[in-house]
Protein backbone atom coordinates (compact mmCIF):
# COMPACT_ATOMS: atom_id res chain seq x y z
CA UNK A 1 0.00 0.00 0.00
CA UNK A 2 1.34 3.38 -0.98
CA UNK A 3 2.57 5.62 1.77
CA UNK A 4 1.56 8.68 -0.21
CA UNK A 5 -1.91 10.18 0.06
CA UNK A 6 -4.40 10.15 -2.78
CA UNK A 7 -3.37 12.19 -5.74
CA UNK A 8 -4.80 15.69 -5.70
CA UNK A 9 -5.43 17.81 -8.72
CA UNK A 10 -2.74 20.36 -9.35
CA UNK A 11 -3.49 23.95 -8.53
CA UNK A 12 -4.48 25.90 -11.64
CA UNK A 13 -2.11 28.65 -10.60
CA UNK A 14 0.84 26.30 -10.30
CA UNK A 15 2.77 26.19 -13.53
CA UNK A 16 3.17 22.82 -15.09
CA UNK A 17 5.35 21.71 -17.93
CA UNK A 18 6.52 24.38 -20.31
CA UNK A 19 3.55 25.90 -22.09
CA UNK A 20 0.88 24.29 -19.82
CA UNK A 21 -0.60 24.74 -16.38
CA UNK A 22 -0.93 21.98 -13.90
CA UNK A 23 -3.96 20.47 -15.65
CA UNK A 24 -2.17 20.41 -18.98
CA UNK A 25 -4.16 23.29 -20.51
CA UNK A 26 -2.00 25.43 -22.86
CA UNK A 27 -1.18 28.83 -21.47
CA UNK A 28 -0.71 31.75 -23.90
CA UNK A 29 2.72 33.29 -23.63
CA UNK A 30 2.81 36.61 -21.80
CA UNK A 31 3.86 39.79 -23.54
CA UNK A 32 6.98 39.94 -21.38
CA UNK A 33 7.97 36.36 -21.99
CA UNK A 34 10.86 36.57 -24.42
CA UNK A 35 10.70 32.88 -25.32
CA UNK A 36 7.09 33.03 -26.46
CA UNK A 37 7.01 36.53 -27.99
CA UNK A 38 5.99 36.75 -31.61
CA UNK A 39 8.76 37.30 -34.11
CA UNK A 40 8.56 40.67 -35.88
CA UNK A 41 7.28 40.47 -39.44
CA UNK A 42 10.09 40.11 -41.91
CA UNK A 43 12.60 38.63 -39.42
CA UNK A 44 11.71 34.99 -39.89
CA UNK A 45 12.59 32.79 -42.79
CA UNK A 46 9.20 33.47 -44.37
CA UNK A 47 9.54 37.21 -43.91
CA UNK A 48 12.84 37.59 -45.72
CA UNK A 49 10.96 38.34 -48.93
CA UNK A 50 9.87 41.66 -47.48
CA UNK A 51 13.41 42.95 -46.99
CA UNK A 52 14.39 46.09 -48.89
CA UNK A 53 16.50 45.38 -51.98
CA UNK A 54 20.21 45.63 -51.54
CA UNK A 55 21.91 48.86 -52.52
CA UNK A 56 23.75 47.17 -55.35
CA UNK A 57 20.60 45.86 -57.04
CA UNK A 58 20.15 49.04 -59.14
CA UNK A 59 23.71 48.78 -60.39
CA UNK A 60 23.11 45.17 -61.36
CA UNK A 61 19.92 46.09 -63.24
CA UNK A 62 21.37 49.18 -64.92
CA UNK A 63 23.05 47.35 -67.85
CA UNK A 64 19.79 45.51 -68.58
CA UNK A 65 17.81 48.76 -68.45
CA UNK A 66 20.31 50.43 -70.78
CA UNK A 67 20.05 47.59 -73.29
CA UNK A 68 16.23 47.73 -73.19
CA UNK A 69 16.31 51.51 -73.64
CA UNK A 70 18.71 51.21 -76.58
CA UNK A 71 16.56 48.56 -78.29
CA UNK A 72 13.39 50.60 -77.77
CA UNK A 73 15.09 53.74 -79.10
CA UNK A 74 16.31 51.83 -82.14
CA UNK A 75 12.84 50.44 -82.84
CA UNK A 76 11.21 53.86 -82.42
CA UNK A 77 13.81 55.47 -84.70
CA UNK A 78 13.42 52.76 -87.34
CA UNK A 79 9.63 52.43 -87.44
CA UNK A 80 7.94 55.37 -85.68
CA UNK A 81 9.62 58.76 -85.33
CA UNK A 82 13.03 60.28 -85.81
CA UNK A 83 14.46 63.69 -84.98
CA UNK A 84 16.23 65.70 -87.68
CA UNK A 85 18.26 68.87 -87.82
CA UNK A 86 18.94 69.92 -91.42
CA UNK A 87 20.78 73.26 -91.44
CA UNK A 88 19.57 74.37 -94.85
CA UNK A 89 17.66 77.51 -95.69
CA UNK A 90 15.67 75.87 -98.50
CA UNK A 91 12.53 75.58 -96.33
CA UNK A 92 12.69 79.06 -94.82
CA UNK A 93 10.43 80.43 -93.21
CA UNK A 94 8.51 77.22 -92.58
CA UNK A 95 11.65 75.67 -91.07
CA UNK A 96 14.53 77.75 -89.77
CA UNK A 97 17.88 76.46 -90.91
CA UNK A 98 19.67 79.39 -92.49
CA UNK A 99 22.99 80.76 -91.25
CA UNK A 100 22.44 82.94 -88.19
CA UNK A 101 19.03 81.42 -87.43
CA UNK A 102 18.16 79.07 -84.59
CA UNK A 103 18.02 75.76 -86.42
CA UNK A 104 14.76 73.89 -86.01
CA UNK A 105 14.75 70.31 -84.72
CA UNK A 106 11.98 68.44 -86.48
CA UNK A 107 10.27 65.17 -85.58
CA UNK A 108 9.63 63.06 -88.64
CA UNK A 109 6.64 60.74 -88.46
CA UNK A 110 7.00 57.45 -90.35
CA UNK A 111 3.55 56.01 -89.56
CA UNK A 112 1.48 57.80 -92.27
CA UNK A 113 3.51 56.19 -95.04
CA UNK A 114 2.92 52.69 -93.69
CA UNK A 115 -0.54 52.92 -95.22
CA UNK A 116 -0.05 55.21 -98.18
CA UNK A 117 2.33 57.43 -100.12
CA UNK A 118 3.24 61.09 -99.72
CA UNK A 119 0.61 63.57 -100.89
CA UNK A 120 1.02 67.03 -102.45
CA UNK A 121 1.66 69.55 -99.68
CA UNK A 122 3.49 67.12 -97.37
CA UNK A 123 6.87 68.16 -95.94
CA UNK A 124 9.14 65.14 -96.30
CA UNK A 125 12.67 64.19 -95.32
CA UNK A 126 14.31 61.90 -97.88
CA UNK A 127 17.59 60.52 -99.11
CA UNK A 128 18.57 62.37 -102.26
CA UNK A 129 19.50 60.61 -105.50
CA UNK A 130 23.15 60.23 -106.41
CA UNK A 131 22.74 62.97 -109.01
CA UNK A 132 21.88 65.59 -106.33
CA UNK A 133 24.68 67.70 -104.90
CA UNK A 134 24.75 68.01 -101.09
CA UNK A 135 23.19 71.20 -99.67
CA UNK A 136 25.41 70.99 -96.58
CA UNK A 137 28.91 69.74 -95.87
CA UNK A 138 29.47 67.42 -92.90
CA UNK A 139 32.96 66.51 -91.68
CA UNK A 140 33.39 62.76 -91.53
CA UNK A 141 34.39 61.33 -88.12
CA UNK A 142 38.06 60.45 -87.72
CA UNK A 143 37.54 57.44 -85.43
CA UNK A 144 34.84 55.06 -84.28
CA UNK A 145 34.17 57.00 -81.07
CA UNK A 146 33.40 60.19 -83.00
CA UNK A 147 31.33 58.15 -85.45
CA UNK A 148 29.25 56.64 -82.64
CA UNK A 149 28.67 60.07 -81.07
CA UNK A 150 27.69 61.51 -84.44
CA UNK A 151 25.21 58.68 -85.05
CA UNK A 152 23.72 59.20 -81.58
CA UNK A 153 23.44 62.94 -82.19
CA UNK A 154 21.69 62.36 -85.50
CA UNK A 155 19.26 59.94 -83.87
CA UNK A 156 18.08 62.59 -81.41
CA UNK A 157 18.36 65.51 -83.81
CA UNK A 158 21.22 67.49 -82.24
CA UNK A 159 23.88 66.81 -84.89
CA UNK A 160 23.92 67.65 -88.60
CA UNK A 161 22.42 64.88 -90.74
CA UNK A 162 24.07 62.94 -93.48
CA UNK A 163 24.95 64.96 -96.57
CA UNK A 164 22.37 63.06 -98.62
CA UNK A 165 19.42 63.90 -96.30
CA UNK A 166 17.08 66.60 -97.62
CA UNK A 167 13.85 68.24 -96.52
CA UNK A 168 11.40 69.56 -99.16
CA UNK A 169 7.69 69.84 -99.89
CA UNK A 170 5.87 67.44 -102.24
CA UNK A 171 4.44 69.30 -105.23
CA UNK A 172 3.36 66.53 -107.62
CA UNK A 173 3.04 62.74 -107.50
CA UNK A 174 3.18 59.88 -110.01
CA UNK A 175 1.33 60.52 -113.28
CA UNK A 176 0.95 64.27 -112.75
CA UNK A 177 2.52 66.87 -115.03
CA UNK A 178 4.16 69.84 -113.32
CA UNK A 179 5.51 73.01 -114.92
CA UNK A 180 5.99 76.73 -114.42
CA UNK A 181 4.54 79.09 -115.02
CA UNK A 182 1.02 80.32 -115.76
CA UNK A 183 0.21 83.93 -116.63
CA UNK A 184 0.55 84.92 -112.98
CA UNK A 185 3.86 83.15 -112.48
CA UNK A 186 2.42 80.21 -110.53
CA UNK A 187 3.45 76.54 -110.66
CA UNK A 188 0.80 74.37 -112.28
CA UNK A 189 -0.01 70.66 -111.97
CA UNK A 190 -2.05 69.13 -114.78
CA UNK A 191 -2.69 72.66 -116.00
CA UNK A 192 -4.14 73.95 -112.69
CA UNK A 193 -2.27 76.55 -110.62
CA UNK A 194 -1.23 75.61 -107.10
CA UNK A 195 -2.19 77.47 -103.92
CA UNK A 196 1.12 78.01 -102.10
CA UNK A 197 0.84 80.49 -99.22
CA UNK A 198 4.11 79.22 -97.69
CA UNK A 199 6.44 80.48 -100.47
CA UNK A 200 9.22 82.75 -99.20
CA UNK A 201 11.27 84.82 -101.68
CA UNK A 202 10.23 83.20 -104.94
CA UNK A 203 12.68 82.87 -107.79
CA UNK A 204 12.64 85.66 -110.37
CA UNK A 205 10.59 85.20 -113.51
CA UNK A 206 12.40 83.80 -116.51
CA UNK A 207 14.34 80.68 -117.31
CA UNK A 208 17.88 79.60 -116.67
CA UNK A 209 19.54 78.19 -113.55
CA UNK A 210 18.14 80.87 -111.25
CA UNK A 211 14.85 81.47 -113.01
CA UNK A 212 11.38 80.36 -112.04
CA UNK A 213 10.33 78.77 -115.31
CA UNK A 214 10.82 75.11 -116.28
CA UNK A 215 9.37 72.88 -118.99
CA UNK A 216 6.57 70.36 -118.30
CA UNK A 217 7.67 67.19 -116.48
CA UNK A 218 5.44 64.12 -116.07
CA UNK A 219 6.31 62.39 -112.81
CA UNK A 220 7.16 58.69 -113.35
CA UNK A 221 5.51 55.94 -111.32
CA UNK A 222 6.89 55.55 -107.80
CA UNK A 223 8.48 59.01 -107.81
CA UNK A 224 7.78 62.55 -106.53
CA UNK A 225 8.45 66.14 -107.63
CA UNK A 226 9.63 68.21 -104.65
CA UNK A 227 10.44 71.89 -104.12
CA UNK A 228 11.57 74.07 -101.21
CA UNK A 229 9.46 76.81 -99.65
CA UNK A 230 12.35 79.28 -100.01
CA UNK A 231 12.27 79.06 -103.77
CA UNK A 232 15.20 81.38 -104.51
CA UNK A 233 17.54 79.35 -102.23
CA UNK A 234 16.40 75.79 -102.89
CA UNK A 235 18.29 73.34 -105.10
CA UNK A 236 15.27 71.08 -105.61
CA UNK A 237 13.73 69.11 -108.50
CA UNK A 238 14.00 72.15 -110.78
CA UNK A 239 17.79 72.13 -110.47
CA UNK A 240 18.06 68.48 -111.50
CA UNK A 241 15.48 68.30 -114.27
CA UNK A 242 18.15 67.24 -116.77
CA UNK A 243 19.21 64.09 -114.88
CA UNK A 244 17.99 60.57 -115.62
CA UNK A 245 15.11 60.93 -113.15
CA UNK A 246 13.92 64.31 -114.57
CA UNK A 247 14.56 65.85 -111.14
CA UNK A 248 12.18 63.51 -109.29
CA UNK A 249 12.94 61.44 -106.17
CA UNK A 250 11.88 57.87 -105.35
CA UNK A 251 9.00 57.28 -102.94
CA UNK A 252 11.13 54.52 -101.37
CA UNK A 253 13.76 57.12 -100.45
CA UNK A 254 11.32 59.09 -98.29
CA UNK A 255 12.20 58.69 -94.61
CA UNK A 256 9.05 60.22 -93.19
CA UNK A 257 6.68 63.15 -92.95
CA UNK A 258 7.60 66.31 -91.05
CA UNK A 259 5.24 66.37 -88.06
CA UNK A 260 6.49 68.69 -85.31
CA UNK A 261 9.01 71.43 -84.64
CA UNK A 262 10.23 70.45 -81.17
CA UNK A 263 13.10 72.92 -80.75
CA UNK A 264 13.43 75.77 -80.02
CA UNK A 265 10.45 75.78 -77.68
CA UNK A 266 9.17 79.15 -78.84
CA UNK A 267 8.67 77.63 -82.30
CA UNK A 268 7.02 74.42 -81.11
CA UNK A 269 4.25 73.73 -83.60
CA UNK A 270 2.59 71.08 -85.74
CA UNK A 271 3.66 71.15 -89.38
CA UNK A 272 0.54 71.15 -91.54
CA UNK A 273 0.02 69.77 -95.03
CA UNK A 274 -2.14 72.24 -96.94
CA UNK A 275 -4.22 71.14 -99.89
CA UNK A 276 -2.11 72.85 -102.54
CA UNK A 277 -3.99 71.07 -105.33
CA UNK A 278 -7.41 72.21 -104.23
CA UNK A 279 -10.17 69.76 -105.12
CA UNK A 280 -12.81 70.84 -107.56
CA UNK A 281 -16.20 71.60 -106.07
CA UNK A 282 -18.10 68.39 -105.34
CA UNK A 283 -14.99 66.21 -105.72
CA UNK A 284 -14.11 64.17 -102.65
CA UNK A 285 -10.58 64.35 -101.30
CA UNK A 286 -8.57 61.12 -101.51
CA UNK A 287 -8.97 58.91 -98.48
CA UNK A 288 -6.08 58.14 -96.16
CA UNK A 289 -5.70 55.50 -93.49
CA UNK A 290 -3.87 57.78 -91.08
CA UNK A 291 -3.80 61.56 -91.41
CA UNK A 292 -3.91 64.81 -89.50
CA UNK A 293 -3.72 64.72 -85.72
CA UNK A 294 -4.10 60.93 -85.71
CA UNK A 295 -0.86 60.59 -87.67
CA UNK A 296 0.95 62.82 -85.18
CA UNK A 297 -0.38 60.95 -82.15
CA UNK A 298 0.05 57.41 -83.50
CA UNK A 299 3.80 56.98 -82.70
CA UNK A 300 3.32 58.14 -79.11
CA UNK A 301 0.32 55.85 -78.60
CA UNK A 302 2.28 52.91 -80.01
CA UNK A 303 5.29 53.77 -77.84
CA UNK A 304 3.08 53.85 -74.74
CA UNK A 305 1.53 50.52 -75.70
CA UNK A 306 5.00 49.04 -76.09
CA UNK A 307 6.12 50.31 -72.67
CA UNK A 308 3.12 48.97 -70.76
CA UNK A 309 4.18 45.27 -70.82
CA UNK A 310 7.60 46.16 -69.37
CA UNK A 311 5.98 48.25 -66.66
CA UNK A 312 3.46 45.52 -65.80
CA UNK A 313 6.15 42.82 -65.57
CA UNK A 314 8.31 45.02 -63.36
CA UNK A 315 5.42 45.88 -61.04
CA UNK A 316 4.41 42.25 -60.76
CA UNK A 317 7.98 41.20 -60.06
CA UNK A 318 8.32 43.91 -57.41
CA UNK A 319 5.06 42.87 -55.73
CA UNK A 320 6.19 39.26 -55.66
CA UNK A 321 9.50 40.16 -54.05
CA UNK A 322 8.34 42.77 -51.55
CA UNK A 323 4.67 41.95 -50.98
CA UNK A 324 3.32 40.32 -47.81
CA UNK A 325 3.68 36.58 -47.41
CA UNK A 326 0.56 34.51 -47.90
CA UNK A 327 1.37 32.48 -44.79
CA UNK A 328 0.83 34.06 -41.37
CA UNK A 329 3.99 35.07 -39.49
CA UNK A 330 5.37 32.76 -36.85
CA UNK A 331 4.13 33.78 -33.41
CA UNK A 332 5.99 31.35 -31.17
CA UNK A 333 2.85 29.30 -30.35
CA UNK A 334 3.26 25.62 -30.39
CA UNK A 335 0.58 22.99 -30.02
CA UNK A 336 1.42 20.46 -27.35
CA UNK A 337 -0.33 17.14 -27.11
CA UNK A 338 -1.67 16.47 -23.66
CA UNK A 339 -0.93 13.21 -21.96
CA UNK A 340 -3.80 10.77 -22.26
CA UNK A 341 -4.53 10.82 -18.54
CA UNK A 342 -5.10 14.60 -18.54
CA UNK A 343 -7.41 14.87 -21.53
CA UNK A 344 -10.93 16.08 -20.65
CA UNK A 345 -13.67 13.44 -20.62
CA UNK A 346 -11.46 10.63 -19.40
CA UNK A 347 -11.20 9.46 -15.85
CA UNK A 348 -8.13 7.98 -14.31
CA UNK A 349 -7.89 6.06 -11.08
CA UNK A 350 -6.44 3.00 -9.48
CA UNK A 351 -8.35 -0.21 -9.00
C-alpha positions as CSV (number, residue, x, y, z in Angstrom):
1,X,0.0,0.0,0.0
2,X,1.3,3.4,-1.0
3,X,2.6,5.6,1.8
4,X,1.6,8.7,-0.2
5,X,-1.9,10.2,0.1
6,X,-4.4,10.2,-2.8
7,X,-3.4,12.2,-5.7
8,X,-4.8,15.7,-5.7
9,X,-5.4,17.8,-8.7
10,X,-2.7,20.4,-9.3
11,X,-3.5,23.9,-8.5
12,X,-4.5,25.9,-11.6
13,X,-2.1,28.6,-10.6
14,X,0.8,26.3,-10.3
15,X,2.8,26.2,-13.5
16,X,3.2,22.8,-15.1
17,X,5.4,21.7,-17.9
18,X,6.5,24.4,-20.3
19,X,3.5,25.9,-22.1
20,X,0.9,24.3,-19.8
21,X,-0.6,24.7,-16.4
22,X,-0.9,22.0,-13.9
23,X,-4.0,20.5,-15.6
24,X,-2.2,20.4,-19.0
25,X,-4.2,23.3,-20.5
26,X,-2.0,25.4,-22.9
27,X,-1.2,28.8,-21.5
28,X,-0.7,31.8,-23.9
29,X,2.7,33.3,-23.6
30,X,2.8,36.6,-21.8
31,X,3.9,39.8,-23.5
32,X,7.0,39.9,-21.4
33,X,8.0,36.4,-22.0
34,X,10.9,36.6,-24.4
35,X,10.7,32.9,-25.3
36,X,7.1,33.0,-26.5
37,X,7.0,36.5,-28.0
38,X,6.0,36.7,-31.6
39,X,8.8,37.3,-34.1
40,X,8.6,40.7,-35.9
41,X,7.3,40.5,-39.4
42,X,10.1,40.1,-41.9
43,X,12.6,38.6,-39.4
44,X,11.7,35.0,-39.9
45,X,12.6,32.8,-42.8
46,X,9.2,33.5,-44.4
47,X,9.5,37.2,-43.9
48,X,12.8,37.6,-45.7
49,X,11.0,38.3,-48.9
50,X,9.9,41.7,-47.5
51,X,13.4,42.9,-47.0
52,X,14.4,46.1,-48.9
53,X,16.5,45.4,-52.0
54,X,20.2,45.6,-51.5
55,X,21.9,48.9,-52.5
56,X,23.7,47.2,-55.3
57,X,20.6,45.9,-57.0
58,X,20.1,49.0,-59.1
59,X,23.7,48.8,-60.4
60,X,23.1,45.2,-61.4
61,X,19.9,46.1,-63.2
62,X,21.4,49.2,-64.9
63,X,23.1,47.3,-67.8
64,X,19.8,45.5,-68.6
65,X,17.8,48.8,-68.5
66,X,20.3,50.4,-70.8
67,X,20.0,47.6,-73.3
68,X,16.2,47.7,-73.2
69,X,16.3,51.5,-73.6
70,X,18.7,51.2,-76.6
71,X,16.6,48.6,-78.3
72,X,13.4,50.6,-77.8
73,X,15.1,53.7,-79.1
74,X,16.3,51.8,-82.1
75,X,12.8,50.4,-82.8
76,X,11.2,53.9,-82.4
77,X,13.8,55.5,-84.7
78,X,13.4,52.8,-87.3
79,X,9.6,52.4,-87.4
80,X,7.9,55.4,-85.7
81,X,9.6,58.8,-85.3
82,X,13.0,60.3,-85.8
83,X,14.5,63.7,-85.0
84,X,16.2,65.7,-87.7
85,X,18.3,68.9,-87.8
86,X,18.9,69.9,-91.4
87,X,20.8,73.3,-91.4
88,X,19.6,74.4,-94.8
89,X,17.7,77.5,-95.7
90,X,15.7,75.9,-98.5
91,X,12.5,75.6,-96.3
92,X,12.7,79.1,-94.8
93,X,10.4,80.4,-93.2
94,X,8.5,77.2,-92.6
95,X,11.6,75.7,-91.1
96,X,14.5,77.8,-89.8
97,X,17.9,76.5,-90.9
98,X,19.7,79.4,-92.5
99,X,23.0,80.8,-91.3
100,X,22.4,82.9,-88.2
101,X,19.0,81.4,-87.4
102,X,18.2,79.1,-84.6
103,X,18.0,75.8,-86.4
104,X,14.8,73.9,-86.0
105,X,14.7,70.3,-84.7
106,X,12.0,68.4,-86.5
107,X,10.3,65.2,-85.6
108,X,9.6,63.1,-88.6
109,X,6.6,60.7,-88.5
110,X,7.0,57.5,-90.3
111,X,3.6,56.0,-89.6
112,X,1.5,57.8,-92.3
113,X,3.5,56.2,-95.0
114,X,2.9,52.7,-93.7
115,X,-0.5,52.9,-95.2
116,X,-0.1,55.2,-98.2
117,X,2.3,57.4,-100.1
118,X,3.2,61.1,-99.7
119,X,0.6,63.6,-100.9
120,X,1.0,67.0,-102.5
121,X,1.7,69.6,-99.7
122,X,3.5,67.1,-97.4
123,X,6.9,68.2,-95.9
124,X,9.1,65.1,-96.3
125,X,12.7,64.2,-95.3
126,X,14.3,61.9,-97.9
127,X,17.6,60.5,-99.1
128,X,18.6,62.4,-102.3
129,X,19.5,60.6,-105.5
130,X,23.2,60.2,-106.4
131,X,22.7,63.0,-109.0
132,X,21.9,65.6,-106.3
133,X,24.7,67.7,-104.9
134,X,24.7,68.0,-101.1
135,X,23.2,71.2,-99.7
136,X,25.4,71.0,-96.6
137,X,28.9,69.7,-95.9
138,X,29.5,67.4,-92.9
139,X,33.0,66.5,-91.7
140,X,33.4,62.8,-91.5
141,X,34.4,61.3,-88.1
142,X,38.1,60.5,-87.7
143,X,37.5,57.4,-85.4
144,X,34.8,55.1,-84.3
145,X,34.2,57.0,-81.1
146,X,33.4,60.2,-83.0
147,X,31.3,58.2,-85.4
148,X,29.3,56.6,-82.6
149,X,28.7,60.1,-81.1
150,X,27.7,61.5,-84.4
151,X,25.2,58.7,-85.0
152,X,23.7,59.2,-81.6
153,X,23.4,62.9,-82.2
154,X,21.7,62.4,-85.5
155,X,19.3,59.9,-83.9
156,X,18.1,62.6,-81.4
157,X,18.4,65.5,-83.8
158,X,21.2,67.5,-82.2
159,X,23.9,66.8,-84.9
160,X,23.9,67.6,-88.6
161,X,22.4,64.9,-90.7
162,X,24.1,62.9,-93.5
163,X,24.9,65.0,-96.6
164,X,22.4,63.1,-98.6
165,X,19.4,63.9,-96.3
166,X,17.1,66.6,-97.6
167,X,13.8,68.2,-96.5
168,X,11.4,69.6,-99.2
169,X,7.7,69.8,-99.9
170,X,5.9,67.4,-102.2
171,X,4.4,69.3,-105.2
172,X,3.4,66.5,-107.6
173,X,3.0,62.7,-107.5
174,X,3.2,59.9,-110.0
175,X,1.3,60.5,-113.3
176,X,0.9,64.3,-112.8
177,X,2.5,66.9,-115.0
178,X,4.2,69.8,-113.3
179,X,5.5,73.0,-114.9
180,X,6.0,76.7,-114.4
181,X,4.5,79.1,-115.0
182,X,1.0,80.3,-115.8
183,X,0.2,83.9,-116.6
184,X,0.5,84.9,-113.0
185,X,3.9,83.2,-112.5
186,X,2.4,80.2,-110.5
187,X,3.5,76.5,-110.7
188,X,0.8,74.4,-112.3
189,X,0.0,70.7,-112.0
190,X,-2.1,69.1,-114.8
191,X,-2.7,72.7,-116.0
192,X,-4.1,74.0,-112.7
193,X,-2.3,76.6,-110.6
194,X,-1.2,75.6,-107.1
195,X,-2.2,77.5,-103.9
196,X,1.1,78.0,-102.1
197,X,0.8,80.5,-99.2
198,X,4.1,79.2,-97.7
199,X,6.4,80.5,-100.5
200,X,9.2,82.7,-99.2
201,X,11.3,84.8,-101.7
202,X,10.2,83.2,-104.9
203,X,12.7,82.9,-107.8
204,X,12.6,85.7,-110.4
205,X,10.6,85.2,-113.5
206,X,12.4,83.8,-116.5
207,X,14.3,80.7,-117.3
208,X,17.9,79.6,-116.7
209,X,19.5,78.2,-113.6
210,X,18.1,80.9,-111.2
211,X,14.8,81.5,-113.0
212,X,11.4,80.4,-112.0
213,X,10.3,78.8,-115.3
214,X,10.8,75.1,-116.3
215,X,9.4,72.9,-119.0
216,X,6.6,70.4,-118.3
217,X,7.7,67.2,-116.5
218,X,5.4,64.1,-116.1
219,X,6.3,62.4,-112.8
220,X,7.2,58.7,-113.4
221,X,5.5,55.9,-111.3
222,X,6.9,55.6,-107.8
223,X,8.5,59.0,-107.8
224,X,7.8,62.6,-106.5
225,X,8.4,66.1,-107.6
226,X,9.6,68.2,-104.7
227,X,10.4,71.9,-104.1
228,X,11.6,74.1,-101.2
229,X,9.5,76.8,-99.7
230,X,12.4,79.3,-100.0
231,X,12.3,79.1,-103.8
232,X,15.2,81.4,-104.5
233,X,17.5,79.4,-102.2
234,X,16.4,75.8,-102.9
235,X,18.3,73.3,-105.1
236,X,15.3,71.1,-105.6
237,X,13.7,69.1,-108.5
238,X,14.0,72.2,-110.8
239,X,17.8,72.1,-110.5
240,X,18.1,68.5,-111.5
241,X,15.5,68.3,-114.3
242,X,18.2,67.2,-116.8
243,X,19.2,64.1,-114.9
244,X,18.0,60.6,-115.6
245,X,15.1,60.9,-113.2
246,X,13.9,64.3,-114.6
247,X,14.6,65.9,-111.1
248,X,12.2,63.5,-109.3
249,X,12.9,61.4,-106.2
250,X,11.9,57.9,-105.4
251,X,9.0,57.3,-102.9
252,X,11.1,54.5,-101.4
253,X,13.8,57.1,-100.4
254,X,11.3,59.1,-98.3
255,X,12.2,58.7,-94.6
256,X,9.0,60.2,-93.2
257,X,6.7,63.1,-92.9
258,X,7.6,66.3,-91.1
259,X,5.2,66.4,-88.1
260,X,6.5,68.7,-85.3
261,X,9.0,71.4,-84.6
262,X,10.2,70.5,-81.2
263,X,13.1,72.9,-80.7
264,X,13.4,75.8,-80.0
265,X,10.5,75.8,-77.7
266,X,9.2,79.2,-78.8
267,X,8.7,77.6,-82.3
268,X,7.0,74.4,-81.1
269,X,4.2,73.7,-83.6
270,X,2.6,71.1,-85.7
271,X,3.7,71.1,-89.4
272,X,0.5,71.2,-91.5
273,X,0.0,69.8,-95.0
274,X,-2.1,72.2,-96.9
275,X,-4.2,71.1,-99.9
276,X,-2.1,72.8,-102.5
277,X,-4.0,71.1,-105.3
278,X,-7.4,72.2,-104.2
279,X,-10.2,69.8,-105.1
280,X,-12.8,70.8,-107.6
281,X,-16.2,71.6,-106.1
282,X,-18.1,68.4,-105.3
283,X,-15.0,66.2,-105.7
284,X,-14.1,64.2,-102.7
285,X,-10.6,64.4,-101.3
286,X,-8.6,61.1,-101.5
287,X,-9.0,58.9,-98.5
288,X,-6.1,58.1,-96.2
289,X,-5.7,55.5,-93.5
290,X,-3.9,57.8,-91.1
291,X,-3.8,61.6,-91.4
292,X,-3.9,64.8,-89.5
293,X,-3.7,64.7,-85.7
294,X,-4.1,60.9,-85.7
295,X,-0.9,60.6,-87.7
296,X,1.0,62.8,-85.2
297,X,-0.4,61.0,-82.1
298,X,0.1,57.4,-83.5
299,X,3.8,57.0,-82.7
300,X,3.3,58.1,-79.1
301,X,0.3,55.8,-78.6
302,X,2.3,52.9,-80.0
303,X,5.3,53.8,-77.8
304,X,3.1,53.8,-74.7
305,X,1.5,50.5,-75.7
306,X,5.0,49.0,-76.1
307,X,6.1,50.3,-72.7
308,X,3.1,49.0,-70.8
309,X,4.2,45.3,-70.8
310,X,7.6,46.2,-69.4
311,X,6.0,48.3,-66.7
312,X,3.5,45.5,-65.8
313,X,6.1,42.8,-65.6
314,X,8.3,45.0,-63.4
315,X,5.4,45.9,-61.0
316,X,4.4,42.3,-60.8
317,X,8.0,41.2,-60.1
318,X,8.3,43.9,-57.4
319,X,5.1,42.9,-55.7
320,X,6.2,39.3,-55.7
321,X,9.5,40.2,-54.0
322,X,8.3,42.8,-51.5
323,X,4.7,41.9,-51.0
324,X,3.3,40.3,-47.8
325,X,3.7,36.6,-47.4
326,X,0.6,34.5,-47.9
327,X,1.4,32.5,-44.8
328,X,0.8,34.1,-41.4
329,X,4.0,35.1,-39.5
330,X,5.4,32.8,-36.9
331,X,4.1,33.8,-33.4
332,X,6.0,31.3,-31.2
333,X,2.9,29.3,-30.3
334,X,3.3,25.6,-30.4
335,X,0.6,23.0,-30.0
336,X,1.4,20.5,-27.3
337,X,-0.3,17.1,-27.1
338,X,-1.7,16.5,-23.7
339,X,-0.9,13.2,-22.0
340,X,-3.8,10.8,-22.3
341,X,-4.5,10.8,-18.5
342,X,-5.1,14.6,-18.5
343,X,-7.4,14.9,-21.5
344,X,-10.9,16.1,-20.7
345,X,-13.7,13.4,-20.6
346,X,-11.5,10.6,-19.4
347,X,-11.2,9.5,-15.8
348,X,-8.1,8.0,-14.3
349,X,-7.9,6.1,-11.1
350,X,-6.4,3.0,-9.5
351,X,-8.3,-0.2,-9.0
